Amino acid sequence: MTCNYFDIEHAIKIHDEIIELSGGLKGIKNIGITESTLKHIQNDDYYPTFEDKLNHLFYCIVKNHSFNDGNKRSTIALSAYFLEINNYSQAGINHFIKEMENIVVAVADNKIDKQFLKEIIIYTVQGKELSETIKLQLINQLEK
């Protein structure tokens, strides 16, 4: 599988643009955490599928709080950019953004773990509605 990736400078640029548009503090607290995430998703042994890579990117950006502010917003934007540079349609990217807006909050609040996030991402990237089983599991997780 061939994927396109972006570097830390681009991640910071996207983050800073989001902060300019929506408010908050620009910059990064721990550049190493984000650099590590961006490097790790390139390892096909650990992350063999696109969904594995996207899941790791999404989860690590939101959970590691490496930016000074706007980590949830940056998670969505960087994940959407990853979809874009890997030739996902604009409709697919818009669907992802819409569906993941509430999910990112639940991940940040420890209501959704990395494995369950991957299940959600697989459905979302494929443009499918979540299965009834996943919807029920999501409701249960959010009620905790």
PyRosetta script that sets phi, psi and omega in degrees:
from pyrosetta import init, pose_from_sequence

init()
pose = pose_from_sequence("MTCNYFDIEHAIKIHDEIIELSGGLKGIKNIGITESTLKHIQNDDYYPTFEDKLNHLFYCIVKNHSFNDGNKRSTIALSAYFLEINNYSQAGINHFIKEMENIVVAVADNKIDKQFLKEIIIYTVQGKELSETIKLQLINQLEK")
pose.set_psi(1, 129.5)
pose.set_omega(1, 178.4)
pose.set_phi(2, -104.2)
pose.set_psi(2, 127.2)
pose.set_omega(2, 179.0)
pose.set_phi(3, -122.8)
pose.set_psi(3, 152.2)
pose.set_omega(3, 170.2)
pose.set_phi(4, -98.4)
pose.set_psi(4, 143.7)
pose.set_omega(4, -176.9)
pose.set_phi(5, -127.5)
pose.set_psi(5, 168.3)
pose.set_omega(5, 174.7)
pose.set_phi(6, -128.2)
pose.set_psi(6, 161.2)
pose.set_omega(6, -175.5)
pose.set_phi(7, -100.7)
pose.set_psi(7, 176.6)
pose.set_omega(7, -176.4)
pose.set_phi(8, -62.8)
pose.set_psi(8, -35.9)
pose.set_omega(8, 179.9)
pose.set_phi(9, -62.2)
pose.set_psi(9, -40.4)
pose.set_omega(9, 178.9)
pose.set_phi(10, -69.5)
pose.set_psi(10, -37.4)
pose.set_omega(10, 177.7)
pose.set_phi(11, -61.2)
pose.set_psi(11, -44.3)
pose.set_omega(11, 179.7)
pose.set_phi(12, -66.2)
pose.set_psi(12, -40.3)
pose.set_omega(12, 178.6)
pose.set_phi(13, -60.1)
pose.set_psi(13, -47.2)
pose.set_omega(13, 179.2)
pose.set_phi(14, -61.7)
pose.set_psi(14, -45.5)
pose.set_omega(14, 179.3)
pose.set_phi(15, -58.1)
pose.set_psi(15, -48.7)
pose.set_omega(15, -178.0)
pose.set_phi(16, -63.9)
pose.set_psi(16, -34.8)
pose.set_omega(16, 176.3)
pose.set_phi(17, -64.9)
pose.set_psi(17, -39.8)
pose.set_omega(17, 178.2)
pose.set_phi(18, -63.6)
pose.set_psi(18, -44.1)
pose.set_omega(18, 180.0)
pose.set_phi(19, -63.3)
pose.set_psi(19, -41.2)
pose.set_omega(19, 177.5)
pose.set_phi(20, -59.8)
pose.set_psi(20, -41.4)
pose.set_omega(20, -177.6)
pose.set_phi(21, -74.6)
pose.set_psi(21, -37.7)
pose.set_omega(21, -170.7)
pose.set_phi(22, -116.7)
pose.set_psi(22, -4.5)
pose.set_omega(22, 178.0)
pose.set_phi(23, 95.5)
pose.set_psi(23, 154.6)
pose.set_omega(23, 178.4)
pose.set_phi(24, 126.1)
pose.set_psi(24, -171.5)
pose.set_omega(24, -174.3)
pose.set_phi(25, -99.5)
pose.set_psi(25, 122.1)
pose.set_omega(25, 178.0)
pose.set_phi(26, -71.6)
pose.set_psi(26, 163.7)
pose.set_omega(26, 171.4)
pose.set_phi(27, 103.7)
pose.set_psi(27, 176.1)
pose.set_omega(27, -174.6)
pose.set_phi(28, -126.5)
pose.set_psi(28, 135.9)
pose.set_omega(28, 178.9)
pose.set_phi(29, -80.6)
pose.set_psi(29, -42.2)
pose.set_omega(29, -174.5)
pose.set_phi(30, -138.3)
pose.set_psi(30, 91.4)
pose.set_omega(30, -177.1)
pose.set_phi(31, -61.8)
pose.set_psi(31, -31.8)
pose.set_omega(31, -178.2)
pose.set_phi(32, -62.3)
pose.set_psi(32, -38.2)
pose.set_omega(32, -179.7)
pose.set_phi(33, -63.6)
pose.set_psi(33, -45.9)
pose.set_omega(33, -178.8)
pose.set_phi(34, -70.6)
pose.set_psi(34, -40.7)
pose.set_omega(34, 176.2)
pose.set_phi(35, -58.9)
pose.set_psi(35, -42.1)
pose.set_omega(35, 179.2)
pose.set_phi(36, -62.1)
pose.set_psi(36, -44.6)
pose.set_omega(36, 178.6)
pose.set_phi(37, -60.0)
pose.set_psi(37, -47.8)
pose.set_omega(37, -178.2)
pose.set_phi(38, -64.3)
pose.set_psi(38, -32.8)
pose.set_omega(38, 177.9)
pose.set_phi(39, -75.3)
pose.set_psi(39, -43.2)
pose.set_omega(39, -176.9)
pose.set_phi(40, -62.4)
pose.set_psi(40, -36.7)
pose.set_omega(40, -178.2)
pose.set_phi(41, -66.0)
pose.set_psi(41, -13.4)
pose.set_omega(41, 178.4)
pose.set_phi(42, -83.5)
pose.set_psi(42, -7.4)
pose.set_omega(42, -178.6)
pose.set_phi(43, -87.1)
pose.set_psi(43, 105.1)
pose.set_omega(43, -177.5)
pose.set_phi(44, -69.1)
pose.set_psi(44, -19.6)
pose.set_omega(44, 177.2)
pose.set_phi(45, -69.8)
pose.set_psi(45, -39.7)
pose.set_omega(45, 179.8)
pose.set_phi(46, -86.0)
pose.set_psi(46, -34.9)
pose.set_omega(46, -175.9)
pose.set_phi(47, -128.9)
pose.set_psi(47, 78.0)
pose.set_omega(47, -171.8)
pose.set_phi(48, -73.3)
pose.set_psi(48, -25.6)
pose.set_omega(48, -178.1)
pose.set_phi(49, -110.2)
pose.set_psi(49, 160.7)
pose.set_omega(49, 176.7)
pose.set_phi(50, -59.1)
pose.set_psi(50, -41.0)
pose.set_omega(50, -179.6)
pose.set_phi(51, -63.5)
pose.set_psi(51, -36.7)
pose.set_omega(51, 175.7)
pose.set_phi(52, -61.7)
pose.set_psi(52, -44.0)
pose.set_omega(52, -179.4)
pose.set_phi(53, -65.1)
pose.set_psi(53, -46.9)
pose.set_omega(53, 179.7)
pose.set_phi(54, -63.3)
pose.set_psi(54, -41.2)
pose.set_omega(54, 178.5)
pose.set_phi(55, -60.3)
pose.set_psi(55, -46.5)
pose.set_omega(55, -179.5)
pose.set_phi(56, -64.7)
pose.set_psi(56, -44.4)
pose.set_omega(56, 178.3)
pose.set_phi(57, -58.3)
pose.set_psi(57, -52.4)
pose.set_omega(57, -177.9)
pose.set_phi(58, -58.4)
pose.set_psi(58, -51.9)
pose.set_omega(58, -175.7)
pose.set_phi(59, -62.3)
pose.set_psi(59, -47.0)
pose.set_omega(59, -175.9)
pose.set_phi(60, -69.0)
pose.set_psi(60, -38.9)
pose.set_omega(60, -179.7)
pose.set_phi(61, -64.0)
pose.set_psi(61, -45.6)
pose.set_omega(61, -177.6)
pose.set_phi(62, -73.1)
pose.set_psi(62, -37.1)
pose.set_omega(62, -174.7)
pose.set_phi(63, -81.6)
pose.set_psi(63, -29.9)
pose.set_omega(63, -174.6)
pose.set_phi(64, -86.5)
pose.set_psi(64, -11.2)
pose.set_omega(64, 176.3)
pose.set_phi(65, 46.7)
pose.set_psi(65, 49.4)
pose.set_omega(65, -177.0)
pose.set_phi(66, -79.7)
pose.set_psi(66, -17.9)
pose.set_omega(66, 177.0)
pose.set_phi(67, -89.3)
pose.set_psi(67, 154.8)
pose.set_omega(67, 179.3)
pose.set_phi(68, -62.8)
pose.set_psi(68, -32.4)
pose.set_omega(68, -176.6)
pose.set_phi(69, -159.3)
pose.set_psi(69, 160.8)
pose.set_omega(69, 172.7)
pose.set_phi(70, 72.6)
pose.set_psi(70, 30.8)
pose.set_omega(70, -177.6)
pose.set_phi(71, -63.5)
pose.set_psi(71, -39.1)
pose.set_omega(71, 178.9)
pose.set_phi(72, -68.3)
pose.set_psi(72, -43.2)
pose.set_omega(72, 177.7)
pose.set_phi(73, -62.8)
pose.set_psi(73, -41.1)
pose.set_omega(73, 179.4)
pose.set_phi(74, -67.2)
pose.set_psi(74, -35.7)
pose.set_omega(74, 177.4)
pose.set_phi(75, -58.1)
pose.set_psi(75, -49.5)
pose.set_omega(75, -179.9)
pose.set_phi(76, -62.7)
pose.set_psi(76, -47.4)
pose.set_omega(76, -176.3)
pose.set_phi(77, -65.0)
pose.set_psi(77, -44.1)
pose.set_omega(77, -179.6)
pose.set_phi(78, -68.4)
pose.set_psi(78, -36.9)
pose.set_omega(78, 176.9)
pose.set_phi(79, -66.7)
pose.set_psi(79, -41.9)
pose.set_omega(79, 177.7)
pose.set_phi(80, -63.7)
pose.set_psi(80, -39.4)
pose.set_omega(80, 178.0)
pose.set_phi(81, -65.1)
pose.set_psi(81, -39.0)
pose.set_omega(81, 177.0)
pose.set_phi(82, -60.5)
pose.set_psi(82, -41.0)
pose.set_omega(82, 175.4)
pose.set_phi(83, -62.3)
pose.set_psi(83, -46.0)
pose.set_omega(83, -177.4)
pose.set_phi(84, -59.8)
pose.set_psi(84, -48.3)
pose.set_omega(84, -177.1)
pose.set_phi(85, -72.8)
pose.set_psi(85, -8.1)
pose.set_omega(85, 175.8)
pose.set_phi(86, -109.7)
pose.set_psi(86, 26.8)
pose.set_omega(86, 167.7)
pose.set_phi(87, 67.0)
pose.set_psi(87, 30.0)
pose.set_omega(87, 171.3)
pose.set_phi(88, -79.0)
pose.set_psi(88, 148.1)
pose.set_omega(88, -178.2)
pose.set_phi(89, -68.7)
pose.set_psi(89, 157.9)
pose.set_omega(89, 177.4)
pose.set_phi(90, -62.3)
pose.set_psi(90, -36.3)
pose.set_omega(90, 177.6)
pose.set_phi(91, -63.3)
pose.set_psi(91, -41.4)
pose.set_omega(91, 178.3)
pose.set_phi(92, -65.9)
pose.set_psi(92, -39.2)
pose.set_omega(92, 178.3)
pose.set_phi(93, -66.9)
pose.set_psi(93, -44.0)
pose.set_omega(93, 178.1)
pose.set_phi(94, -61.3)
pose.set_psi(94, -40.1)
pose.set_omega(94, 177.4)
pose.set_phi(95, -62.1)
pose.set_psi(95, -44.9)
pose.set_omega(95, 179.2)
pose.set_phi(96, -59.0)
pose.set_psi(96, -49.1)
pose.set_omega(96, -178.9)
pose.set_phi(97, -58.2)
pose.set_psi(97, -48.2)
pose.set_omega(97, -178.4)
pose.set_phi(98, -61.0)
pose.set_psi(98, -46.9)
pose.set_omega(98, -176.5)
pose.set_phi(99, -70.0)
pose.set_psi(99, -32.3)
pose.set_omega(99, -172.9)
pose.set_phi(100, -89.8)
pose.set_psi(100, -6.6)
pose.set_omega(100, -179.0)
pose.set_phi(101, -59.1)
pose.set_psi(101, -43.1)
pose.set_omega(101, 178.3)
pose.set_phi(102, -82.5)
pose.set_psi(102, -30.3)
pose.set_omega(102, -179.9)
pose.set_phi(103, -63.7)
pose.set_psi(103, -41.0)
pose.set_omega(103, -178.1)
pose.set_phi(104, -60.5)
pose.set_psi(104, -36.3)
pose.set_omega(104, 178.1)
pose.set_phi(105, -67.0)
pose.set_psi(105, -43.2)
pose.set_omega(105, 179.7)
pose.set_phi(106, -64.9)
pose.set_psi(106, -36.6)
pose.set_omega(106, 176.6)
pose.set_phi(107, -65.9)
pose.set_psi(107, -45.8)
pose.set_omega(107, 179.5)
pose.set_phi(108, -60.5)
pose.set_psi(108, -33.7)
pose.set_omega(108, -179.1)
pose.set_phi(109, -87.7)
pose.set_psi(109, 10.5)
pose.set_omega(109, 179.2)
pose.set_phi(110, 62.3)
pose.set_psi(110, 28.0)
pose.set_omega(110, 177.3)
pose.set_phi(111, -94.0)
pose.set_psi(111, -17.9)
pose.set_omega(111, 178.0)
pose.set_phi(112, -128.0)
pose.set_psi(112, 123.8)
pose.set_omega(112, 178.5)
pose.set_phi(113, -87.9)
pose.set_psi(113, 175.3)
pose.set_omega(113, -173.5)
pose.set_phi(114, -64.2)
pose.set_psi(114, -38.3)
pose.set_omega(114, -178.9)
pose.set_phi(115, -67.7)
pose.set_psi(115, -43.2)
pose.set_omega(115, 178.8)
pose.set_phi(116, -67.9)
pose.set_psi(116, -37.0)
pose.set_omega(116, 176.1)
pose.set_phi(117, -57.5)
pose.set_psi(117, -41.7)
pose.set_omega(117, -179.9)
pose.set_phi(118, -60.5)
pose.set_psi(118, -41.3)
pose.set_omega(118, 177.9)
pose.set_phi(119, -60.7)
pose.set_psi(119, -43.4)
pose.set_omega(119, 179.4)
pose.set_phi(120, -64.6)
pose.set_psi(120, -44.0)
pose.set_omega(120, -179.3)
pose.set_phi(121, -62.5)
pose.set_psi(121, -41.4)
pose.set_omega(121, 179.9)
pose.set_phi(122, -57.6)
pose.set_psi(122, -49.4)
pose.set_omega(122, 178.7)
pose.set_phi(123, -62.4)
pose.set_psi(123, -44.6)
pose.set_omega(123, -174.6)
pose.set_phi(124, -66.5)
pose.set_psi(124, -43.7)
pose.set_omega(124, -179.8)
pose.set_phi(125, -65.8)
pose.set_psi(125, -32.1)
pose.set_omega(125, 178.6)
pose.set_phi(126, -79.7)
pose.set_psi(126, -2.3)
pose.set_omega(126, 178.3)
pose.set_phi(127, 74.8)
pose.set_psi(127, 18.3)
pose.set_omega(127, -177.8)
pose.set_phi(128, -96.6)
pose.set_psi(128, 154.8)
pose.set_omega(128, 171.2)
pose.set_phi(129, -74.9)
pose.set_psi(129, 145.4)
pose.set_omega(129, 179.0)
pose.set_phi(130, -59.5)
pose.set_psi(130, 143.7)
pose.set_omega(130, 177.2)
pose.set_phi(131, -66.0)
pose.set_psi(131, 161.0)
pose.set_omega(131, 178.8)
pose.set_phi(132, -60.1)
pose.set_psi(132, -38.9)
pose.set_omega(132, 179.3)
pose.set_phi(133, -61.6)
pose.set_psi(133, -46.1)
pose.set_omega(133, -179.4)
pose.set_phi(134, -68.5)
pose.set_psi(134, -38.7)
pose.set_omega(134, 177.2)
pose.set_phi(135, -59.7)
pose.set_psi(135, -44.4)
pose.set_omega(135, 178.9)
pose.set_phi(136, -64.8)
pose.set_psi(136, -42.6)
pose.set_omega(136, 178.0)
pose.set_phi(137, -63.0)
pose.set_psi(137, -40.1)
pose.set_omega(137, 179.2)
pose.set_phi(138, -64.3)
pose.set_psi(138, -44.3)
pose.set_omega(138, 177.7)
pose.set_phi(139, -59.4)
pose.set_psi(139, -45.4)
pose.set_omega(139, 179.1)
pose.set_phi(140, -61.8)
pose.set_psi(140, -41.3)
pose.set_omega(140, -179.6)
pose.set_phi(141, -66.8)
pose.set_psi(141, -40.2)
pose.set_omega(141, -177.1)
pose.set_phi(142, -72.1)
pose.set_psi(142, -25.1)
pose.set_omega(142, 179.5)
pose.set_phi(143, -79.5)
pose.set_psi(143, -11.7)
pose.set_omega(143, -179.5)
pose.set_phi(144, -70.2)
pose.dump_pdb("model.pdb")
